[in-house]
Amino acid sequence: MTVKLVYFAWVRERIGKSEEDLDLPAGVVTVGDLLAHLTTLGEEYENALQFPDVIRVAINQEHAEHDEPIAGAREIGIFPPMTGG
């Protein structure tokens, strides 16, 4: 499955790109699987996603929990926790 990943804020800065199309292995079926897979792609991904519990994810622009399936996703956004003021 090929999916478009979009990175935001410091996740984007640490990975060094704002988006990419990525072919995912068959074993990547949930948001949590995706985050774990991304950490295997290089040091920059590992640094950006070293605390997966704080990483937020949106599938097709809707918030998704880490145990949700990614099947059928056209776009997956990955971003740090939002802070407001």
Contacts in CASP RR format, 6 or more apart in sequence:
PFRMAT RR
TARGET T0000
AUTHOR 0000-0000-0000
METHOD contacts of the structure
MODEL  1
MTVKLVYFAWVRERIGKSEEDLDLPAGVVTVGDLLAHLTTLGEEYENALQ
FPDVIRVAINQEHAEHDEPIAGAREIGIFPPMTGG
1 23 0 8 1.000
1 24 0 8 1.000
1 28 0 8 1.000
1 71 0 8 1.000
1 72 0 8 1.000
2 21 0 8 1.000
2 22 0 8 1.000
2 23 0 8 1.000
2 24 0 8 1.000
3 21 0 8 1.000
3 22 0 8 1.000
3 24 0 8 1.000
3 70 0 8 1.000
3 73 0 8 1.000
3 74 0 8 1.000
3 75 0 8 1.000
3 76 0 8 1.000
4 19 0 8 1.000
4 20 0 8 1.000
4 21 0 8 1.000
4 74 0 8 1.000
4 75 0 8 1.000
4 76 0 8 1.000
5 19 0 8 1.000
5 20 0 8 1.000
5 21 0 8 1.000
5 22 0 8 1.000
5 38 0 8 1.000
5 75 0 8 1.000
5 76 0 8 1.000
5 77 0 8 1.000
5 78 0 8 1.000
6 18 0 8 1.000
6 19 0 8 1.000
6 75 0 8 1.000
6 76 0 8 1.000
6 77 0 8 1.000
6 78 0 8 1.000
7 15 0 8 1.000
7 16 0 8 1.000
7 17 0 8 1.000
7 18 0 8 1.000
7 19 0 8 1.000
7 48 0 8 1.000
7 77 0 8 1.000
7 78 0 8 1.000
7 79 0 8 1.000
8 77 0 8 1.000
8 78 0 8 1.000
8 79 0 8 1.000
8 80 0 8 1.000
9 79 0 8 1.000
9 80 0 8 1.000
10 48 0 8 1.000
10 80 0 8 1.000
11 48 0 8 1.000
11 49 0 8 1.000
11 55 0 8 1.000
11 78 0 8 1.000
11 79 0 8 1.000
11 80 0 8 1.000
12 18 0 8 1.000
14 44 0 8 1.000
14 47 0 8 1.000
14 48 0 8 1.000
15 44 0 8 1.000
15 45 0 8 1.000
15 48 0 8 1.000
16 44 0 8 1.000
24 34 0 8 1.000
24 37 0 8 1.000
24 70 0 8 1.000
25 37 0 8 1.000
27 33 0 8 1.000
28 34 0 8 1.000
28 37 0 8 1.000
28 70 0 8 1.000
29 69 0 8 1.000
29 70 0 8 1.000
29 71 0 8 1.000
30 66 0 8 1.000
30 67 0 8 1.000
30 68 0 8 1.000
30 69 0 8 1.000
30 70 0 8 1.000
31 57 0 8 1.000
31 59 0 8 1.000
31 64 0 8 1.000
31 65 0 8 1.000
31 66 0 8 1.000
31 67 0 8 1.000
31 68 0 8 1.000
31 70 0 8 1.000
31 76 0 8 1.000
32 52 0 8 1.000
32 66 0 8 1.000
32 67 0 8 1.000
33 70 0 8 1.000
34 57 0 8 1.000
34 70 0 8 1.000
34 76 0 8 1.000
35 49 0 8 1.000
35 52 0 8 1.000
35 55 0 8 1.000
35 57 0 8 1.000
35 66 0 8 1.000
35 78 0 8 1.000
36 52 0 8 1.000
38 45 0 8 1.000
38 49 0 8 1.000
38 78 0 8 1.000
39 45 0 8 1.000
39 46 0 8 1.000
39 49 0 8 1.000
39 50 0 8 1.000
39 52 0 8 1.000
49 55 0 8 1.000
49 78 0 8 1.000
52 66 0 8 1.000
54 80 0 8 1.000
54 81 0 8 1.000
55 78 0 8 1.000
55 79 0 8 1.000
55 80 0 8 1.000
56 63 0 8 1.000
56 78 0 8 1.000
56 79 0 8 1.000
56 80 0 8 1.000
56 81 0 8 1.000
56 82 0 8 1.000
57 63 0 8 1.000
57 64 0 8 1.000
57 66 0 8 1.000
57 76 0 8 1.000
57 77 0 8 1.000
57 78 0 8 1.000
57 79 0 8 1.000
58 64 0 8 1.000
58 76 0 8 1.000
58 77 0 8 1.000
58 79 0 8 1.000
59 68 0 8 1.000
59 70 0 8 1.000
59 73 0 8 1.000
59 75 0 8 1.000
59 76 0 8 1.000
59 77 0 8 1.000
60 73 0 8 1.000
60 74 0 8 1.000
60 75 0 8 1.000
61 75 0 8 1.000
64 70 0 8 1.000
70 76 0 8 1.000
END
